[in-house]
Amino acid sequence: MSSAADIPEGFQLDPRLQPHTFSGLVGPFYSRREGNELSLGLRIEARHCNSRGTCHGGMLATIADMALGYACAIAAEADAGKRNFVTVDLSLQYLASTHPGEWVHSEVRVLSAGSSTAAAAGHLLANGKPVVRISANFRLARPRSAEAGTCAVK
């Protein structure tokens, strides 16, 4: 588990994540927000790795999906109030591997954040170097019903 000393300045434990959710289980994720821009980061741990000892591509895809979606939600929020988006498609091009101990964070540019759709693109960087090129399209999520707030675990 990452300690506060391992986290770059300006990043804080992301307040949106709940421990009982998927992102809460695979994190911890940290975010840095500057105005309407958001960067999501994670210190790669051994548990995030595949059998070859490098960060699993699915873990990087998780970071990408969250970072792109959060950035779109923030951009849409600035224009029209709180909105949540769901992923329509996610594209990744893996450029380099990442290893335990490396800090991975996103640099995202929102391309559009309209009333019903959004799109964003950018990179995941490990220790400042691009490791994954990322992009996604999203659509506005339907409002949650009161009983649909959590997944039931049996």
TORPA-4810 file (N, C-alpha, C, O; in nm, 3 decimals):
<nodes>
NODE_1_0.084_-0.118_0.000_0.000_0.000_0.000_0.088_0.124_0.000_0.189_0.128_0.071_M
NODE_2_0.052_0.224_-0.077_0.129_0.347_-0.087_0.115_0.431_0.040_0.009_0.436_0.102_S
NODE_3_0.225_0.496_0.076_0.218_0.589_0.189_0.213_0.730_0.133_0.246_0.753_0.017_S
NODE_4_0.173_0.825_0.216_0.161_0.964_0.173_0.295_1.017_0.121_0.297_1.103_0.033_A
NODE_5_0.407_0.966_0.174_0.538_1.011_0.129_0.568_0.968_-0.013_0.652_1.028_-0.080_A
NODE_6_0.500_0.863_-0.062_0.524_0.810_-0.196_0.444_0.884_-0.303_0.463_0.858_-0.422_D
NODE_7_0.356_0.974_-0.264_0.263_1.037_-0.357_0.314_1.175_-0.395_0.348_1.255_-0.307_I
NODE_8_0.322_1.204_-0.525_0.371_1.336_-0.568_0.287_1.451_-0.512_0.168_1.437_-0.486_P
NODE_9_0.351_1.563_-0.494_0.287_1.683_-0.441_0.166_1.722_-0.526_0.169_1.716_-0.648_E
NODE_10_0.060_1.761_-0.457_-0.062_1.805_-0.525_-0.165_1.695_-0.541_-0.282_1.725_-0.564_G
NODE_11_-0.124_1.570_-0.530_-0.218_1.458_-0.541_-0.271_1.422_-0.403_-0.197_1.419_-0.305_F
NODE_12_-0.402_1.395_-0.396_-0.467_1.354_-0.272_-0.550_1.230_-0.299_-0.593_1.207_-0.412_Q
NODE_13_-0.571_1.150_-0.196_-0.657_1.033_-0.209_-0.789_1.078_-0.270_-0.852_1.172_-0.220_L
NODE_14_-0.832_1.013_-0.376_-0.951_1.058_-0.449_-1.076_1.038_-0.363_-1.103_0.926_-0.319_D
NODE_15_-1.152_1.143_-0.339_-1.268_1.134_-0.249_-1.388_1.062_-0.309_-1.479_1.024_-0.235_P
NODE_16_-1.392_1.042_-0.440_-1.507_0.976_-0.504_-1.509_0.826_-0.484_-1.613_0.763_-0.497_R
NODE_17_-1.396_0.769_-0.452_-1.385_0.623_-0.449_-1.431_0.566_-0.316_-1.395_0.616_-0.209_L
NODE_18_-1.510_0.462_-0.325_-1.560_0.395_-0.206_-1.491_0.260_-0.193_-1.475_0.190_-0.294_Q
NODE_19_-1.449_0.221_-0.072_-1.370_0.101_-0.053_-1.436_-0.027_-0.103_-1.365_-0.120_-0.143_P
NODE_20_-1.569_-0.037_-0.102_-1.637_-0.160_-0.140_-1.660_-0.172_-0.291_-1.718_-0.271_-0.336_H
NODE_21_-1.617_-0.074_-0.370_-1.636_-0.079_-0.515_-1.510_-0.134_-0.582_-1.405_-0.146_-0.519_T
NODE_22_-1.522_-0.165_-0.711_-1.407_-0.216_-0.787_-1.288_-0.121_-0.778_-1.177_-0.163_-0.748_F
NODE_23_-1.312_0.007_-0.805_-1.201_0.102_-0.803_-1.142_0.117_-0.663_-1.022_0.141_-0.648_S
NODE_24_-1.225_0.102_-0.561_-1.175_0.104_-0.424_-1.087_-0.015_-0.392_-0.991_-0.004_-0.316_G
NODE_25_-1.119_-0.128_-0.451_-1.041_-0.251_-0.426_-0.908_-0.252_-0.501_-0.810_-0.305_-0.449_L
NODE_26_-0.902_-0.196_-0.621_-0.779_-0.203_-0.699_-0.689_-0.082_-0.680_-0.575_-0.083_-0.726_V
NODE_27_-0.737_0.022_-0.613_-0.659_0.144_-0.590_-0.546_0.119_-0.491_-0.496_0.006_-0.481_G
NODE_28_-0.506_0.219_-0.421_-0.570_0.349_-0.404_-0.535_0.446_-0.517_-0.421_0.452_-0.563_P
NODE_29_-0.635_0.521_-0.559_-0.618_0.622_-0.663_-0.610_0.760_-0.598_-0.676_0.788_-0.498_F
NODE_30_-0.528_0.844_-0.658_-0.508_0.980_-0.610_-0.542_1.075_-0.725_-0.525_1.041_-0.842_Y
NODE_31_-0.590_1.193_-0.691_-0.624_1.289_-0.795_-0.566_1.425_-0.761_-0.543_1.461_-0.645_S
NODE_32_-0.543_1.500_-0.868_-0.498_1.638_-0.857_-0.587_1.718_-0.950_-0.595_1.690_-1.070_R
NODE_33_-0.654_1.816_-0.895_-0.745_1.898_-0.976_-0.694_2.041_-0.978_-0.665_2.100_-0.874_R
NODE_34_-0.685_2.095_-1.099_-0.647_2.235_-1.118_-0.753_2.296_-1.207_-0.753_2.275_-1.329_E
NODE_35_-0.844_2.372_-1.147_-0.956_2.428_-1.223_-1.045_2.316_-1.274_-1.095_2.235_-1.195_G
NODE_36_-1.064_2.311_-1.405_-1.146_2.205_-1.465_-1.062_2.090_-1.519_-1.114_2.005_-1.592_N
NODE_37_-0.935_2.085_-1.483_-0.849_1.975_-1.527_-0.823_1.881_-1.411_-0.802_1.923_-1.297_E
NODE_38_-0.823_1.752_-1.443_-0.802_1.650_-1.341_-0.697_1.551_-1.389_-0.698_1.510_-1.505_L
NODE_39_-0.608_1.513_-1.299_-0.513_1.405_-1.325_-0.537_1.299_-1.219_-0.550_1.329_-1.101_S
NODE_40_-0.543_1.174_-1.262_-0.562_1.061_-1.172_-0.432_0.982_-1.167_-0.371_0.958_-1.271_L
NODE_41_-0.389_0.942_-1.048_-0.263_0.872_-1.035_-0.269_0.752_-0.943_-0.361_0.738_-0.862_G
NODE_42_-0.169_0.666_-0.957_-0.159_0.543_-0.879_-0.013_0.503_-0.870_0.059_0.508_-0.970_L
NODE_43_0.033_0.464_-0.752_0.166_0.405_-0.736_0.151_0.256_-0.765_0.075_0.188_-0.697_R
NODE_44_0.222_0.205_-0.865_0.211_0.065_-0.905_0.270_-0.024_-0.795_0.383_-0.004_-0.751_I
NODE_45_0.190_-0.121_-0.753_0.230_-0.217_-0.651_0.238_-0.356_-0.714_0.188_-0.376_-0.825_E
NODE_46_0.301_-0.450_-0.646_0.316_-0.586_-0.698_0.180_-0.647_-0.730_0.168_-0.724_-0.826_A
NODE_47_0.077_-0.615_-0.653_-0.056_-0.672_-0.676_-0.121_-0.620_-0.804_-0.221_-0.676_-0.849_R
NODE_48_-0.067_-0.514_-0.864_-0.119_-0.460_-0.989_-0.051_-0.525_-1.111_-0.082_-0.491_-1.225_H
NODE_49_0.040_-0.619_-1.086_0.124_-0.673_-1.194_0.079_-0.809_-1.245_0.004_-0.882_-1.180_C
NODE_50_0.126_-0.840_-1.366_0.100_-0.970_-1.427_0.214_-1.066_-1.389_0.300_-1.032_-1.308_N
NODE_51_0.212_-1.184_-1.446_0.311_-1.286_-1.410_0.453_-1.250_-1.458_0.550_-1.311_-1.412_S
NODE_52_0.465_-1.154_-1.547_0.598_-1.109_-1.593_0.655_-0.998_-1.506_0.768_-0.953_-1.528_R
NODE_53_0.577_-0.953_-1.405_0.627_-0.851_-1.314_0.607_-0.708_-1.361_0.662_-0.615_-1.303_G
NODE_54_0.527_-0.690_-1.467_0.495_-0.555_-1.512_0.348_-0.528_-1.484_0.269_-0.621_-1.468_T
NODE_55_0.311_-0.401_-1.479_0.173_-0.366_-1.450_0.080_-0.427_-1.554_0.105_-0.417_-1.674_C
NODE_56_-0.025_-0.491_-1.508_-0.122_-0.557_-1.595_-0.191_-0.454_-1.684_-0.228_-0.346_-1.638_H
NODE_57_-0.207_-0.487_-1.812_-0.274_-0.396_-1.905_-0.415_-0.361_-1.863_-0.462_-0.250_-1.889_G
NODE_58_-0.483_-0.453_-1.797_-0.618_-0.426_-1.747_-0.618_-0.321_-1.636_-0.713_-0.245_-1.623_G
NODE_59_-0.511_-0.318_-1.558_-0.499_-0.216_-1.454_-0.480_-0.079_-1.518_-0.540_0.019_-1.475_M
NODE_60_-0.397_-0.074_-1.621_-0.377_0.053_-1.693_-0.506_0.096_-1.763_-0.535_0.216_-1.771_L
NODE_61_-0.583_0.000_-1.814_-0.711_0.032_-1.876_-0.809_0.088_-1.773_-0.887_0.178_-1.804_A
NODE_62_-0.804_0.036_-1.652_-0.890_0.088_-1.545_-0.855_0.233_-1.514_-0.944_0.317_-1.503_T
NODE_63_-0.726_0.262_-1.500_-0.684_0.400_-1.474_-0.730_0.490_-1.589_-0.782_0.599_-1.565_I
NODE_64_-0.710_0.445_-1.712_-0.748_0.524_-1.829_-0.897_0.554_-1.831_-0.938_0.669_-1.851_A
NODE_65_-0.979_0.453_-1.810_-1.125_0.469_-1.813_-1.170_0.568_-1.707_-1.251_0.657_-1.734_D
NODE_66_-1.118_0.553_-1.586_-1.156_0.644_-1.478_-1.108_0.787_-1.506_-1.184_0.882_-1.489_M
NODE_67_-0.984_0.801_-1.549_-0.928_0.935_-1.572_-1.003_1.009_-1.682_-1.035_1.127_-1.667_A
NODE_68_-1.031_0.940_-1.792_-1.103_1.004_-1.903_-1.246_1.039_-1.862_-1.294_1.148_-1.892_L
NODE_69_-1.314_0.947_-1.795_-1.451_0.971_-1.752_-1.462_1.082_-1.650_-1.551_1.167_-1.660_G
NODE_70_-1.373_1.083_-1.551_-1.376_1.189_-1.450_-1.351_1.326_-1.515_-1.416_1.424_-1.481_Y
NODE_71_-1.257_1.330_-1.609_-1.228_1.457_-1.676_-1.350_1.508_-1.752_-1.380_1.628_-1.748_A
NODE_72_-1.420_1.419_-1.820_-1.542_1.459_-1.892_-1.651_1.505_-1.796_-1.720_1.604_-1.824_C
NODE_73_-1.667_1.436_-1.686_-1.769_1.474_-1.587_-1.740_1.613_-1.531_-1.832_1.693_-1.513_A
NODE_74_-1.614_1.642_-1.505_-1.577_1.775_-1.452_-1.603_1.882_-1.557_-1.653_1.990_-1.524_I
NODE_75_-1.567_1.854_-1.683_-1.590_1.953_-1.790_-1.739_1.979_-1.809_-1.779_2.094_-1.828_A
NODE_76_-1.821_1.875_-1.806_-1.966_1.891_-1.823_-2.026_1.962_-1.703_-2.119_2.042_-1.718_A
NODE_77_-1.974_1.933_-1.585_-2.023_1.995_-1.462_-2.004_2.147_-1.468_-2.089_2.223_-1.423_E
NODE_78_-1.891_2.189_-1.525_-1.862_2.332_-1.534_-1.964_2.404_-1.622_-1.995_2.521_-1.600_A
NODE_79_-2.017_2.333_-1.723_-2.111_2.395_-1.816_-2.256_2.382_-1.773_-2.335_2.474_-1.795_D
NODE_80_-2.293_2.270_-1.712_-2.436_2.246_-1.690_-2.470_2.174_-1.561_-2.576_2.114_-1.551_A
NODE_81_-2.384_2.179_-1.463_-2.415_2.111_-1.338_-2.366_1.967_-1.338_-2.315_1.918_-1.439_G
NODE_82_-2.381_1.900_-1.226_-2.328_1.765_-1.207_-2.384_1.666_-1.308_-2.506_1.654_-1.325_K
NODE_83_-2.294_1.595_-1.376_-2.331_1.492_-1.472_-2.239_1.373_-1.454_-2.124_1.387_-1.415_R
NODE_84_-2.292_1.256_-1.484_-2.213_1.134_-1.482_-2.225_1.068_-1.618_-2.332_1.065_-1.679_N
NODE_85_-2.113_1.016_-1.664_-2.108_0.951_-1.795_-2.072_0.804_-1.780_-2.005_0.765_-1.684_F
NODE_86_-2.115_0.723_-1.875_-2.075_0.583_-1.884_-1.996_0.565_-2.012_-2.019_0.634_-2.111_V
NODE_87_-1.902_0.472_-2.010_-1.813_0.450_-2.123_-1.885_0.382_-2.238_-1.952_0.280_-2.220_T
NODE_88_-1.870_0.440_-2.358_-1.921_0.378_-2.481_-1.808_0.297_-2.544_-1.828_0.182_-2.582_V
NODE_89_-1.692_0.358_-2.555_-1.575_0.285_-2.604_-1.449_0.344_-2.542_-1.444_0.462_-2.506_D
NODE_90_-1.349_0.260_-2.530_-1.222_0.296_-2.469_-1.112_0.241_-2.558_-1.113_0.124_-2.595_L
NODE_91_-1.016_0.326_-2.593_-0.907_0.285_-2.680_-0.774_0.310_-2.609_-0.751_0.417_-2.553_S
NODE_92_-0.687_0.209_-2.615_-0.554_0.222_-2.554_-0.449_0.171_-2.652_-0.469_0.069_-2.718_L
NODE_93_-0.339_0.241_-2.659_-0.223_0.194_-2.732_-0.108_0.192_-2.630_-0.063_0.295_-2.582_Q
NODE_94_-0.063_0.069_-2.600_0.042_0.052_-2.500_0.176_0.086_-2.565_0.213_0.029_-2.667_Y
NODE_95_0.248_0.178_-2.504_0.374_0.227_-2.560_0.496_0.171_-2.487_0.602_0.155_-2.547_L
NODE_96_0.481_0.143_-2.358_0.592_0.092_-2.277_0.533_0.023_-2.154_0.418_0.045_-2.118_A
NODE_97_0.614_-0.061_-2.091_0.567_-0.130_-1.971_0.593_-0.044_-1.847_0.675_0.047_-1.849_S
NODE_98_0.520_-0.076_-1.741_0.539_-0.008_-1.613_0.566_-0.114_-1.507_0.528_-0.230_-1.521_T
NODE_99_0.633_-0.072_-1.401_0.682_-0.165_-1.300_0.644_-0.122_-1.159_0.613_-0.005_-1.136_H
NODE_100_0.648_-0.217_-1.065_0.619_-0.181_-0.926_0.707_-0.064_-0.880_0.826_-0.057_-0.911_P
NODE_101_0.645_0.025_-0.806_0.716_0.142_-0.754_0.700_0.265_-0.841_0.721_0.377_-0.794_G
NODE_102_0.663_0.246_-0.967_0.649_0.361_-1.056_0.517_0.434_-1.029_0.416_0.372_-0.998_E
NODE_103_0.521_0.565_-1.042_0.402_0.649_-1.029_0.343_0.667_-1.169_0.410_0.717_-1.260_W
NODE_104_0.217_0.626_-1.186_0.147_0.641_-1.314_0.036_0.743_-1.294_-0.042_0.733_-1.199_V
NODE_105_0.030_0.842_-1.383_-0.079_0.940_-1.375_-0.124_0.978_-1.516_-0.055_0.953_-1.615_H
NODE_106_-0.241_1.039_-1.521_-0.301_1.075_-1.650_-0.279_1.221_-1.684_-0.269_1.307_-1.597_S
NODE_107_-0.271_1.246_-1.814_-0.281_1.380_-1.872_-0.391_1.368_-1.975_-0.376_1.297_-2.075_E
NODE_108_-0.502_1.437_-1.951_-0.622_1.421_-2.034_-0.668_1.555_-2.089_-0.664_1.657_-2.021_V
NODE_109_-0.710_1.553_-2.214_-0.772_1.669_-2.278_-0.914_1.631_-2.315_-0.936_1.535_-2.389_R
NODE_110_-1.012_1.706_-2.264_-1.151_1.681_-2.299_-1.175_1.741_-2.437_-1.151_1.859_-2.460_V
NODE_111_-1.222_1.657_-2.528_-1.248_1.700_-2.666_-1.387_1.760_-2.680_-1.406_1.857_-2.754_L
NODE_112_-1.483_1.703_-2.608_-1.619_1.756_-2.606_-1.689_1.703_-2.482_-1.663_1.592_-2.436_S
NODE_113_-1.780_1.785_-2.430_-1.861_1.743_-2.316_-1.997_1.807_-2.333_-2.029_1.909_-2.271_A
NODE_114_-2.077_1.746_-2.419_-2.208_1.801_-2.452_-2.315_1.760_-2.355_-2.287_1.711_-2.245_G
NODE_115_-2.440_1.780_-2.396_-2.552_1.750_-2.308_-2.579_1.601_-2.294_-2.639_1.558_-2.196_S
NODE_116_-2.534_1.519_-2.391_-2.559_1.376_-2.380_-2.438_1.289_-2.410_-2.441_1.169_-2.384_S
NODE_117_-2.332_1.346_-2.465_-2.211_1.269_-2.494_-2.087_1.350_-2.455_-2.093_1.471_-2.436_T
NODE_118_-1.976_1.279_-2.445_-1.848_1.342_-2.414_-1.736_1.258_-2.475_-1.754_1.139_-2.499_A
NODE_119_-1.622_1.321_-2.498_-1.505_1.251_-2.551_-1.379_1.313_-2.492_-1.375_1.434_-2.466_A
NODE_120_-1.277_1.230_-2.472_-1.150_1.279_-2.418_-1.037_1.192_-2.469_-1.058_1.078_-2.512_A
NODE_121_-0.917_1.247_-2.465_-0.797_1.175_-2.510_-0.678_1.222_-2.427_-0.683_1.328_-2.365_A
NODE_122_-0.573_1.143_-2.429_-0.453_1.184_-2.357_-0.355_1.069_-2.344_-0.346_0.983_-2.431_G
NODE_123_-0.281_1.070_-2.234_-0.179_0.969_-2.208_-0.178_0.931_-2.060_-0.220_1.008_-1.974_H
NODE_124_-0.130_0.811_-2.034_-0.086_0.774_-1.901_0.065_0.784_-1.905_0.130_0.741_-2.001_L
NODE_125_0.121_0.842_-1.800_0.265_0.858_-1.792_0.318_0.784_-1.670_0.256_0.785_-1.564_L
NODE_126_0.433_0.720_-1.685_0.502_0.656_-1.573_0.629_0.734_-1.549_0.715_0.742_-1.637_A
NODE_127_0.639_0.791_-1.431_0.755_0.873_-1.397_0.781_0.978_-1.505_0.895_1.007_-1.539_N
NODE_128_0.672_1.036_-1.557_0.681_1.146_-1.653_0.692_1.107_-1.799_0.692_1.195_-1.884_G
NODE_129_0.703_0.978_-1.831_0.717_0.934_-1.970_0.591_0.863_-2.017_0.537_0.781_-1.943_K
NODE_130_0.541_0.894_-2.138_0.418_0.829_-2.187_0.434_0.677_-2.197_0.531_0.627_-2.253_P
NODE_131_0.336_0.605_-2.140_0.336_0.460_-2.147_0.210_0.405_-2.215_0.211_0.293_-2.265_V
NODE_132_0.102_0.484_-2.217_-0.022_0.443_-2.284_-0.088_0.567_-2.344_-0.105_0.668_-2.277_V
NODE_133_-0.126_0.557_-2.471_-0.208_0.660_-2.535_-0.353_0.619_-2.512_-0.389_0.504_-2.536_R
NODE_134_-0.438_0.712_-2.465_-0.574_0.676_-2.424_-0.677_0.768_-2.489_-0.651_0.886_-2.512_I
NODE_135_-0.795_0.713_-2.517_-0.908_0.794_-2.563_-1.037_0.717_-2.535_-1.037_0.595_-2.525_S
NODE_136_-1.146_0.793_-2.524_-1.275_0.729_-2.497_-1.389_0.821_-2.535_-1.374_0.943_-2.543_A
NODE_137_-1.503_0.759_-2.559_-1.629_0.829_-2.580_-1.725_0.783_-2.470_-1.722_0.668_-2.428_N
NODE_138_-1.810_0.875_-2.426_-1.902_0.849_-2.317_-2.041_0.899_-2.353_-2.056_0.986_-2.439_F
NODE_139_-2.141_0.844_-2.287_-2.277_0.897_-2.299_-2.328_0.927_-2.159_-2.282_0.869_-2.061_R
NODE_140_-2.423_1.019_-2.152_-2.480_1.057_-2.024_-2.544_0.935_-1.959_-2.618_0.862_-2.024_L
NODE_141_-2.517_0.914_-1.832_-2.575_0.802_-1.758_-2.716_0.836_-1.714_-2.747_0.951_-1.683_A
NODE_142_-2.801_0.733_-1.712_-2.935_0.751_-1.654_-2.921_0.774_-1.505_-2.829_0.720_-1.443_R
NODE_143_-3.010_0.853_-1.446_-3.005_0.870_-1.300_-3.024_0.736_-1.230_-3.100_0.651_-1.276_P
NODE_144_-2.953_0.718_-1.119_-2.964_0.594_-1.041_-3.094_0.595_-0.961_-3.137_0.698_-0.910_R
NODE_145_-3.154_0.478_-0.951_-3.267_0.465_-0.860_-3.210_0.450_-0.719_-3.093_0.415_-0.703_S
NODE_146_-3.292_0.476_-0.618_-3.245_0.470_-0.479_-3.188_0.333_-0.443_-3.088_0.325_-0.372_A
NODE_147_-3.250_0.226_-0.491_-3.203_0.092_-0.455_-3.087_0.044_-0.543_-3.028_-0.060_-0.514_E
NODE_148_-3.053_0.117_-0.648_-2.945_0.075_-0.736_-2.811_0.136_-0.697_-2.716_0.129_-0.775_A
NODE_149_-2.802_0.194_-0.580_-2.680_0.262_-0.539_-2.562_0.171_-0.510_-2.448_0.217_-0.518_G
NODE_150_-2.585_0.045_-0.479_-2.474_-0.044_-0.450_-2.500_-0.181_-0.515_-2.614_-0.218_-0.543_T
NODE_151_-2.393_-0.252_-0.538_-2.403_-0.389_-0.588_-2.417_-0.480_-0.467_-2.349_-0.460_-0.367_C
NODE_152_-2.503_-0.575_-0.475_-2.519_-0.670_-0.366_-2.412_-0.776_-0.375_-2.390_-0.833_-0.482_A
NODE_153_-2.344_-0.803_-0.266_-2.241_-0.907_-0.260_-2.296_-1.017_-0.171_-2.336_-0.993_-0.057_V
NODE_154_-2.296_-1.139_-0.224_-2.348_-1.252_-0.147_-2.242_-1.356_-0.127_-2.267_-1.459_-0.064_K
</nodes>
